[in-house]
Amino acid sequence: MISKITDLDNLKGIRISTNAFFIKKIYFEKNINYLFKNVITISNKSKNTIQIISKHKKILELFGVKRFNSMLKEKPVIKPGKKITINLNYSTKSKIATIMGYFSIISLNNTKKFKAYIPQTKLSLPEILN
């Protein structure tokens, strides 16, 4: 398990923490893919109610870079002092990868948009680290 937490000052009162886990190997058309789970917790430490609009992420692995920009199906609203958890699954071709990205967020009190950066997370098989 790999865990990271963002610095509160850089995100206008939004704290994002991540926990990454290796789940299993997947055999797909004579290729091996590795399935990882990333649990992202978003805490609103500001005085404003916020809404997450979209997520943008980039996966760097040995076989290239994957970019994903997506609108969220449910656009969660987070009130001050509350937090939510988002579970994301990743499939990679290499045993080691890095995820980086951000959430596009709007403050519902003053309609200002900003980016809340997700801490850079490294994914690796447990056998690689030992």
C-alpha positions as CSV (number, residue, x, y, z in Angstrom):
1,M,0.0,0.0,0.0
2,I,1.3,3.4,-1.0
3,S,-0.3,6.5,0.7
4,K,0.2,10.2,-0.1
5,I,-1.5,13.4,1.2
6,T,-1.5,16.8,-0.5
7,D,-0.5,20.1,1.1
8,L,-3.5,21.9,2.3
9,D,-2.2,25.4,1.4
10,N,-1.9,24.7,-2.3
11,L,-5.5,23.6,-2.8
12,K,-7.7,26.3,-1.4
13,G,-8.6,24.3,1.6
14,I,-9.1,21.0,-0.2
15,R,-7.0,18.0,1.0
16,I,-6.6,14.9,-1.3
17,S,-5.1,11.7,0.0
18,T,-4.5,8.5,-2.0
19,N,-3.9,4.9,-1.2
20,A,-2.8,2.5,-4.0
21,F,-3.1,-1.2,-3.9
22,F,-2.1,-4.0,-6.3
23,I,-5.1,-6.3,-7.0
24,K,-4.2,-9.0,-9.4
25,K,-2.7,-10.0,-12.8
26,I,-5.1,-10.2,-15.7
27,Y,-4.3,-12.4,-18.8
28,F,-5.7,-10.8,-21.9
29,E,-5.0,-12.1,-25.4
30,K,-1.6,-13.5,-24.6
31,N,-0.6,-10.3,-22.7
32,I,-0.4,-9.8,-19.0
33,N,-2.0,-6.7,-17.5
34,Y,-1.7,-5.6,-13.9
35,L,-4.8,-4.3,-12.1
36,F,-4.4,-1.6,-9.4
37,K,-6.9,0.1,-7.2
38,N,-6.5,3.7,-6.1
39,V,-8.7,5.0,-3.2
40,I,-8.9,8.8,-3.3
41,T,-10.3,10.7,-0.3
42,I,-11.2,14.4,-0.9
43,S,-11.7,16.5,2.3
44,N,-13.1,20.0,2.2
45,K,-11.4,22.0,4.9
46,S,-12.5,25.3,3.5
47,K,-15.5,27.5,4.4
48,N,-17.1,27.0,0.9
49,T,-19.3,24.3,-0.5
50,I,-17.6,22.7,-3.5
51,Q,-18.5,20.5,-6.4
52,I,-16.2,18.2,-8.3
53,I,-16.8,18.6,-12.1
54,S,-14.3,16.4,-13.8
55,K,-11.1,14.4,-13.3
56,H,-7.9,14.5,-15.4
57,K,-5.2,12.0,-15.0
58,K,-2.1,10.8,-16.7
59,I,-0.6,7.3,-16.3
60,L,3.1,7.0,-17.0
61,E,4.3,3.4,-17.6
62,L,7.2,1.7,-19.3
63,F,5.1,1.2,-22.5
64,G,4.0,4.9,-22.9
65,V,1.7,7.5,-21.5
66,K,-2.0,7.2,-21.2
67,R,-4.1,10.4,-20.7
68,F,-7.7,10.3,-19.4
69,N,-10.0,13.3,-19.2
70,S,-13.5,12.5,-18.1
71,M,-16.6,14.1,-16.6
72,L,-17.8,12.4,-13.5
73,K,-21.2,10.6,-13.8
74,E,-22.1,12.0,-10.4
75,K,-20.8,15.4,-9.6
76,P,-20.4,15.2,-5.9
77,V,-21.0,18.2,-3.7
78,I,-18.8,18.4,-0.6
79,K,-19.9,20.7,2.2
80,P,-17.4,22.3,4.6
81,G,-15.8,19.8,7.0
82,K,-17.0,16.8,5.0
83,K,-15.1,14.3,2.8
84,I,-15.9,11.8,0.1
85,T,-14.0,8.7,-1.2
86,I,-13.6,7.8,-4.8
87,N,-12.4,4.3,-5.9
88,L,-10.6,4.1,-9.3
89,N,-9.2,1.0,-10.9
90,Y,-6.2,1.0,-13.3
91,S,-5.0,-1.6,-15.7
92,T,-1.3,-1.3,-16.8
93,K,0.9,-3.3,-19.1
94,S,4.0,-2.7,-16.9
95,K,4.7,-3.7,-13.4
96,I,5.6,-0.2,-12.4
97,A,3.6,3.0,-13.2
98,T,3.0,6.5,-11.9
99,I,-0.4,8.3,-11.8
100,M,-0.7,12.1,-11.7
101,G,-3.6,14.4,-12.3
102,Y,-6.2,16.8,-10.9
103,F,-9.8,17.4,-10.2
104,S,-11.6,20.4,-11.7
105,I,-13.7,21.9,-8.9
106,I,-16.1,24.8,-8.6
107,S,-16.9,26.7,-5.4
108,L,-20.6,26.9,-5.2
109,N,-20.5,30.0,-2.9
110,N,-18.7,32.3,-5.4
111,T,-18.7,30.1,-8.7
112,K,-14.9,30.2,-9.0
113,K,-13.3,27.2,-10.7
114,F,-9.9,25.8,-9.7
115,K,-7.8,22.7,-9.9
116,A,-7.1,20.4,-7.0
117,Y,-4.0,18.3,-7.8
118,I,-3.9,14.6,-6.9
119,P,-0.7,13.6,-5.2
120,Q,1.6,11.7,-7.6
121,T,1.1,8.0,-6.9
122,K,3.5,5.2,-7.8
123,L,2.0,1.8,-8.6
124,S,4.1,-1.3,-8.4
125,L,3.8,-5.0,-7.8
126,P,4.7,-6.0,-4.2
127,E,7.4,-8.3,-5.5
128,I,9.2,-5.4,-7.2
129,L,9.7,-3.6,-3.9
130,N,11.1,-6.6,-2.0
